[in-house]
Amino acid sequence: MGFFDLFKKKKDNAAEQVATPEAQAAIEQHEEQQAQEQKEELSAGLQKTKEGFFSKLARAVAGRSTVDADVLDNLEEVLITSDVGVETTVKIIEHIEARIARDKYMNTSELNAILRDEIAQLMEESHSSQKDFGLEVQEGTPYVMMVVGVNGAGKTTTIGKLAAQLTKAGRKVYIGAADTFRAAAIDQLGVWAERAGATMIRQEMGSDPASVAFDTLKSAVANGADVVLIDTAGRLHNKIGLMNELTKIRNVMSKVIPNAPHEVMLVLDGSTGQNAFEQARQFTQATQVTSLTITKLDGTAKGGVVIGISDQFHIPVRYIGIGEGINQLKMFDRHQFVDALFGEKK
């Protein structure tokens, strides 16, 4: 059982009956309509990024017919100021220079399509391990996810929304409130757990986080849970203390469920731009991060951070947050993301 299997709704006997052609057609039509609505919602969520990026791009090529050194310099500035990141920007520029050298000539009107291709290729390479997000889990064993990130990145909200989506899919979800250093975090998580229909395990403020994780897994196993989400403290993301704490939590969990956690998700606030890169760097040094969630993309023009972080850290993006609603935590689709930025490929 992999992570994506958890979102397949459990079938009842009626659902297993063979559908009539008319019913099957209605199901397909409904799924197609849902897919279109998701595309439109993603496009709307990335509107600020699109507007910022393409207005800068239009200025970069204004009055020019061919892509020359000046245009590339301007393009480099556009990408960097869109928070794509220096290393990824240099990579994109070098690829475009290679295409110009090969083709001898490139019209500025082609630049959008070329940029789209280059970014799509980078995203493809970064997500090559998409199928191997976490360890496969035996049926009947809870899938354990440890969630890390600095305070304010949207960690607690992400856990709550994820729990709601999982319970809606018919899964039994346990949440461990292992951020024991902030009473507000525990209370907020409790509200989300109740709203989602999940069970939360907590201890007193200041308790050992590893003890909370241990109790959560023990209870989850005893009660036949499908998924366990462990919240962790987000303070001191650049200190050795966090590394030791996360290592201790991991070690304790593996005593209850071998190989747990099956996934370590790092939550980053996309609106912080370059600071999100630094957080990713610090957390990947502190623990083995296997997936990313990038939040708050709807309120910022810094959506380029998704491209740069994916490319530089080679850690697949699992989710992006494009709004406050429970359903606005979206499972990330790199093809839909590129389509939302550049429009669907003709």
Phi and psi in degrees as a GROMACS rama.xvg file:
@    title "Ramachandran Plot"
@    xaxis  label "Phi"
@    yaxis  label "Psi"
@TYPE xy
-103.718  174.657  GLY-2
-58.3879  -44.8933  PHE-3
-66.093  -24.9785  PHE-4
-63.6283  -25.5428  ASP-5
-66.0875  -21.9062  LEU-6
-92.8426  0.0865774  PHE-7
-80.8335  120.267  LYS-8
-63.5843  140.132  LYS-9
-67.472  133.091  LYS-10
-85.2358  144.211  LYS-11
-102.702  177.195  ASP-12
-60.794  -37.5676  ASN-13
-65.3062  -38.9627  ALA-14
-68.2453  -24.4365  ALA-15
-81.8999  -11.3125  GLU-16
-68.3572  149.953  GLN-17
-68.2291  126.856  VAL-18
-77.64  148.888  ALA-19
-71.4762  160.53  THR-20
-55.2177  -38.4066  PRO-21
-66.573  -43.2029  GLU-22
-65.443  -39.9988  ALA-23
-63.3883  -40.42  GLN-24
-64.3723  -39.6622  ALA-25
-65.3732  -39.4841  ALA-26
-62.4441  -46.1683  ILE-27
-63.4739  -39.8279  GLU-28
-64.1683  -41.5561  GLN-29
-63.8859  -43.0558  HIS-30
-64.4656  -38.9229  GLU-31
-65.8424  -39.9828  GLU-32
-65.2348  -41.3596  GLN-33
-62.2289  -42.7509  GLN-34
-61.294  -41.3115  ALA-35
-66.2281  -40.4956  GLN-36
-64.0835  -38.4895  GLU-37
-64.3588  -41.0251  GLN-38
-61.7077  -43.8887  LYS-39
-66.2116  -38.5963  GLU-40
-66.8278  -40.9579  GLU-41
-65.0052  -43.0295  LEU-42
-60.6091  -41.7527  SER-43
-66.9745  -38.1239  ALA-44
-66.1737  -26.7859  GLY-45
-100.776  13.1605  LEU-46
-58.7995  -43.225  GLN-47
-63.9274  -39.2109  LYS-48
-64.6881  -44.12  THR-49
-61.4958  -47.8774  LYS-50
-61.3537  -44.5708  GLU-51
-65.5086  -44.4089  GLY-52
-67.0846  -48.7451  PHE-53
-76.5711  -26.0762  PHE-54
-69.0279  -38.8734  SER-55
-66.1049  -41.1212  LYS-56
-64.5595  -39.5735  LEU-57
-61.9936  -40.0797  ALA-58
-68.3078  -33.1165  ARG-59
-65.243  -31.0778  ALA-60
-109.379  5.63679  VAL-61
-56.9082  129.203  ALA-62
77.1837  6.79087  GLY-63
-118.3  143.51  ARG-64
-104.454  -25.7353  SER-65
-122.379  155.476  THR-66
-84.6825  105.98  VAL-67
-117.712  -169.564  ASP-68
-61.1609  -38.4607  ALA-69
-65.8444  -42.2734  ASP-70
-62.5464  -41.7087  VAL-71
-65.8961  -36.6865  LEU-72
-62.6765  -43.6431  ASP-73
-64.6709  -40.2958  ASN-74
-64.1419  -39.4582  LEU-75
-58.6327  -43.0581  GLU-76
-65.5835  -39.8506  GLU-77
-59.6666  -47.5099  VAL-78
-65.3866  -43.3961  LEU-79
-65.7793  -42.8594  ILE-80
-74.318  -10.7512  THR-81
-93.9285  10.1267  SER-82
65.6431  29.94  ASP-83
-72.6315  -25.3054  VAL-84
99.5759  147.109  GLY-85
-64.2986  -48.8874  VAL-86
-62.6454  -43.5081  GLU-87
-69.3021  -38.0265  THR-88
-60.6512  -46.2598  THR-89
-59.3143  -40.8018  VAL-90
-62.1172  -44.2893  LYS-91
-64.3132  -45.2078  ILE-92
-61.979  -42.9719  ILE-93
-62.268  -38.8161  GLU-94
-64.9469  -40.8473  HIS-95
-67.8804  -39.9842  ILE-96
-60.2008  -39.5194  GLU-97
-64.7883  -37.7523  ALA-98
-67.7493  -39.3184  ARG-99
-64.1234  -43.2968  ILE-100
-62.2651  -34.985  ALA-101
-76.0232  -43.6916  ARG-102
-90.3155  -12.4599  ASP-103
71.9094  -21.0864  LYS-104
-152.45  139.809  TYR-105
-144.676  124.623  MET-106
-80.2617  143.848  ASN-107
-63.0184  -25.5154  THR-108
-66.7191  -18.934  SER-109
-85.7999  -10.4356  GLU-110
-62.0058  -40.5483  LEU-111
-57.7594  -47.9624  ASN-112
-64.8532  -38.834  ALA-113
-68.3076  -43.8116  ILE-114
-60.7765  -41.734  LEU-115
-58.9524  -45.9282  ARG-116
-62.3983  -43.9739  ASP-117
-65.8948  -43.3222  GLU-118
-68.6202  -39.4595  ILE-119
-61.1057  -39.6219  ALA-120
-67.5991  -40.8808  GLN-121
-61.8854  -43.3316  LEU-122
-65.31  -36.3553  MET-123
-63.0275  -45.1784  GLU-124
-66.2121  -39.9991  GLU-125
-68.2159  -27.7715  SER-126
-107.232  23.0329  HIS-127
-63.7368  -22.6745  SER-128
-97.7255  21.8081  SER-129
-52.3064  -39.7369  GLN-130
-74.8536  -12.9541  LYS-131
-113.547  40.0845  ASP-132
-53.4329  -50.9617  PHE-133
-140.732  -178.46  GLY-134
-71.1016  146.214  LEU-135
-68.9592  144.127  GLU-136
-116.728  137.385  VAL-137
-67.5389  141.306  GLN-138
-57.6492  133.527  GLU-139
97.3313  -9.35668  GLY-140
-106.431  132.366  THR-141
-61.9811  141.533  PRO-142
-83.0312  122.194  TYR-143
-107.892  123.689  VAL-144
-120.047  124.932  MET-145
-98.1968  129.022  MET-146
-109.297  125.714  VAL-147
-124.573  163.089  VAL-148
150.068  161.683  GLY-149
-75.2111  157.654  VAL-150
-60.0537  136.464  ASN-151
94.32  -6.65462  GLY-152
-78.5508  -15.1195  ALA-153
104.248  21.829  GLY-154
-63.6351  -51.575  LYS-155
-63.8083  -43.2655  THR-156
-62.5936  -40.8727  THR-157
-61.7498  -44.1206  THR-158
-60.4419  -44.489  ILE-159
-62.2678  -45.3121  GLY-160
-66.7729  -39.9351  LYS-161
-64.9241  -41.9893  LEU-162
-60.9329  -40.977  ALA-163
-63.9033  -42.4834  ALA-164
-65.5705  -38.138  GLN-165
-70.3945  -42.9847  LEU-166
-66.4851  -33.9879  THR-167
-62.6932  -31.2838  LYS-168
-82.4208  4.06273  ALA-169
91.4838  15.4056  GLY-170
-94.5706  148.081  ARG-171
-92.2843  116.287  LYS-172
-114.484  133.069  VAL-173
-114.569  139.988  TYR-174
-120.688  131.079  ILE-175
-104.527  118.932  GLY-176
-86.3492  73.2472  ALA-177
-89.0635  4.00952  ALA-178
-87.3931  81.3015  ASP-179
-90.2955  8.74696  THR-180
-97.0951  -8.16667  PHE-181
-132.57  113.901  ARG-182
-59.8782  -36.9993  ALA-183
-61.7618  -36.467  ALA-184
-66.2331  -41.1312  ALA-185
-65.8993  -43.7959  ILE-186
-63.8127  -43.5622  ASP-187
-62.8415  -41.5176  GLN-188
-64.7065  -36.4868  LEU-189
-62.4324  -40.072  GLY-190
-63.1866  -45.0285  VAL-191
-64.2371  -42.1426  TRP-192
-61.4533  -43.6566  ALA-193
-64.251  -42.6768  GLU-194
-63.9992  -36.8134  ARG-195
-82.1847  -15.9269  ALA-196
79.9437  27.3088  GLY-197
-102.672  161.722  ALA-198
-97.998  127.595  THR-199
-109.553  133.898  MET-200
-105.507  126.615  ILE-201
-138.919  161.76  ARG-202
-130.8  -174.351  GLN-203
-67.5782  152.428  GLU-204
-58.0856  135.494  MET-205
91.1978  -2.29681  GLY-206
-67.1566  164.127  SER-207
-68.3537  119.084  ASP-208
-56.6236  -37.3603  PRO-209
-64.1997  -33.2412  ALA-210
-66.136  -39.7764  SER-211
-63.4374  -43.748  VAL-212
-62.4502  -42.128  ALA-213
-61.1479  -49.0194  PHE-214
-62.0161  -38.6923  ASP-215
-63.6681  -46.1086  THR-216
-67.3403  -39.6101  LEU-217
-60.3161  -46.4351  LYS-218
-66.9486  -39.5328  SER-219
-63.1671  -43.0268  ALA-220
-65.5535  -44.6193  VAL-221
-64.2174  -28.7837  ALA-222
-107.348  12.5064  ASN-223
67.6462  37.7412  GLY-224
-70.0069  153.111  ALA-225
-92.6802  -35.9005  ASP-226
-138.124  141.511  VAL-227
-124.8  126.795  VAL-228
-113.902  119.836  LEU-229
-107.402  115.756  ILE-230
-79.8035  149.021  ASP-231
-133.714  161.798  THR-232
-66.9892  141.84  ALA-233
-106.197  12.2962  GLY-234
-83.9243  163.919  ARG-235
51.27  48.4808  LEU-236
-67.7494  -9.23005  HIS-237
-113.098  22.0153  ASN-238
-116.199  152.181  LYS-239
-65.3687  -25.1255  ILE-240
-60.0177  -38.0907  GLY-241
-66.1371  -41.2701  LEU-242
-57.8939  -45.9369  MET-243
-64.8842  -40.004  ASN-244
-65.8161  -46.5793  GLU-245
-64.9635  -37.1718  LEU-246
-63.5572  -41.8492  THR-247
-63.3013  -43.5709  LYS-248
-61.1497  -44.7507  ILE-249
-60.7944  -46.4551  ARG-250
-62.5546  -41.1513  ASN-251
-66.4581  -41.7719  VAL-252
-64.6832  -36.628  MET-253
-68.5115  -17.7644  SER-254
-73.5281  -25.8039  LYS-255
-90.0203  -47.3447  VAL-256
-127.392  110.708  ILE-257
-54.1941  140.885  PRO-258
74.9213  -3.0382  ASN-259
-75.1419  144.976  ALA-260
-76.6237  148.041  PRO-261
-79.1093  -16.9111  HIS-262
-152.567  141.283  GLU-263
-119.194  111.408  VAL-264
-101.105  126.139  MET-265
-97.855  124.142  LEU-266
-98.7237  125.615  VAL-267
-122.494  142.728  LEU-268
-86.5339  109.085  ASP-269
-62.1947  -25.758  GLY-270
-73.2592  -10.3733  SER-271
-85.4984  -4.25251  THR-272
59.4755  -120.588  GLY-273
-64.6162  -25.4047  GLN-274
-64.7555  -28.6352  ASN-275
-65.3617  -34.3396  ALA-276
-61.5994  -44.6841  PHE-277
-66.3089  -39.2257  GLU-278
-62.9618  -42.3784  GLN-279
-61.1923  -40.5275  ALA-280
-64.0302  -45.6719  ARG-281
-66.8284  -42.9583  GLN-282
-72.5336  -34.548  PHE-283
-69.7252  -23.8531  THR-284
-78.4456  -31.0485  GLN-285
-80.2166  -30.4228  ALA-286
-156.807  168.013  THR-287
-83.5158  94.7555  GLN-288
-81.0762  131.122  VAL-289
-113.948  -12.4554  THR-290
-154.986  162.222  SER-291
-125.396  146.917  LEU-292
-124.866  128.99  THR-293
-116.062  117.257  ILE-294
-102.213  170.283  THR-295
61.8465  30.7424  LYS-296
-74.3653  -19.7764  LEU-297
-71.915  -25.4642  ASP-298
-99.8985  13.9685  GLY-299
-142.411  158.773  THR-300
-97.8136  14.7956  ALA-301
-102.469  29.05  LYS-302
-63.1657  -15.6297  GLY-303
-61.1309  -17.1734  GLY-304
-61.3889  -28.9758  VAL-305
-62.0751  -42.0761  VAL-306
-65.8085  -48.3044  ILE-307
-67.1621  -43.9761  GLY-308
-66.8437  -40.7159  ILE-309
-58.675  -45.2989  SER-310
-69.8348  -44.7464  ASP-311
-76.9573  -33.3748  GLN-312
-102.485  -10.4094  PHE-313
49.7614  40.673  HIS-314
-116.572  124.083  ILE-315
-61.8953  140.222  PRO-316
-81.8189  123.372  VAL-317
-89.0557  -47.3026  ARG-318
-135.428  154.45  TYR-319
-130.13  145.012  ILE-320
-102.557  123.742  GLY-321
-125.655  28.319  ILE-322
163.382  175.531  GLY-323
-83.299  -22.7742  GLU-324
-66.9145  154.666  GLY-325
-56.875  -39.4847  ILE-326
-83.1096  1.99753  ASN-327
-95.9305  11.1941  GLN-328
-93.4015  106.526  LEU-329
-105.011  134.271  LYS-330
-62.1522  126.527  MET-331
-74.5232  130.088  PHE-332
-122.596  111.044  ASP-333
-60.7373  -33.8167  ARG-334
-68.4484  -43.8857  HIS-335
-65.2993  -35.4863  GLN-336
-62.9983  -47.6019  PHE-337
-65.9035  -40.061  VAL-338
-62.4212  -39.0002  ASP-339
-65.7467  -33.608  ALA-340
-78.2984  -43.9893  LEU-341
-109.404  -8.71587  PHE-342
89.679  155.091  GLY-343
-66.7771  143.025  GLU-344
-65.5963  131.921  LYS-345
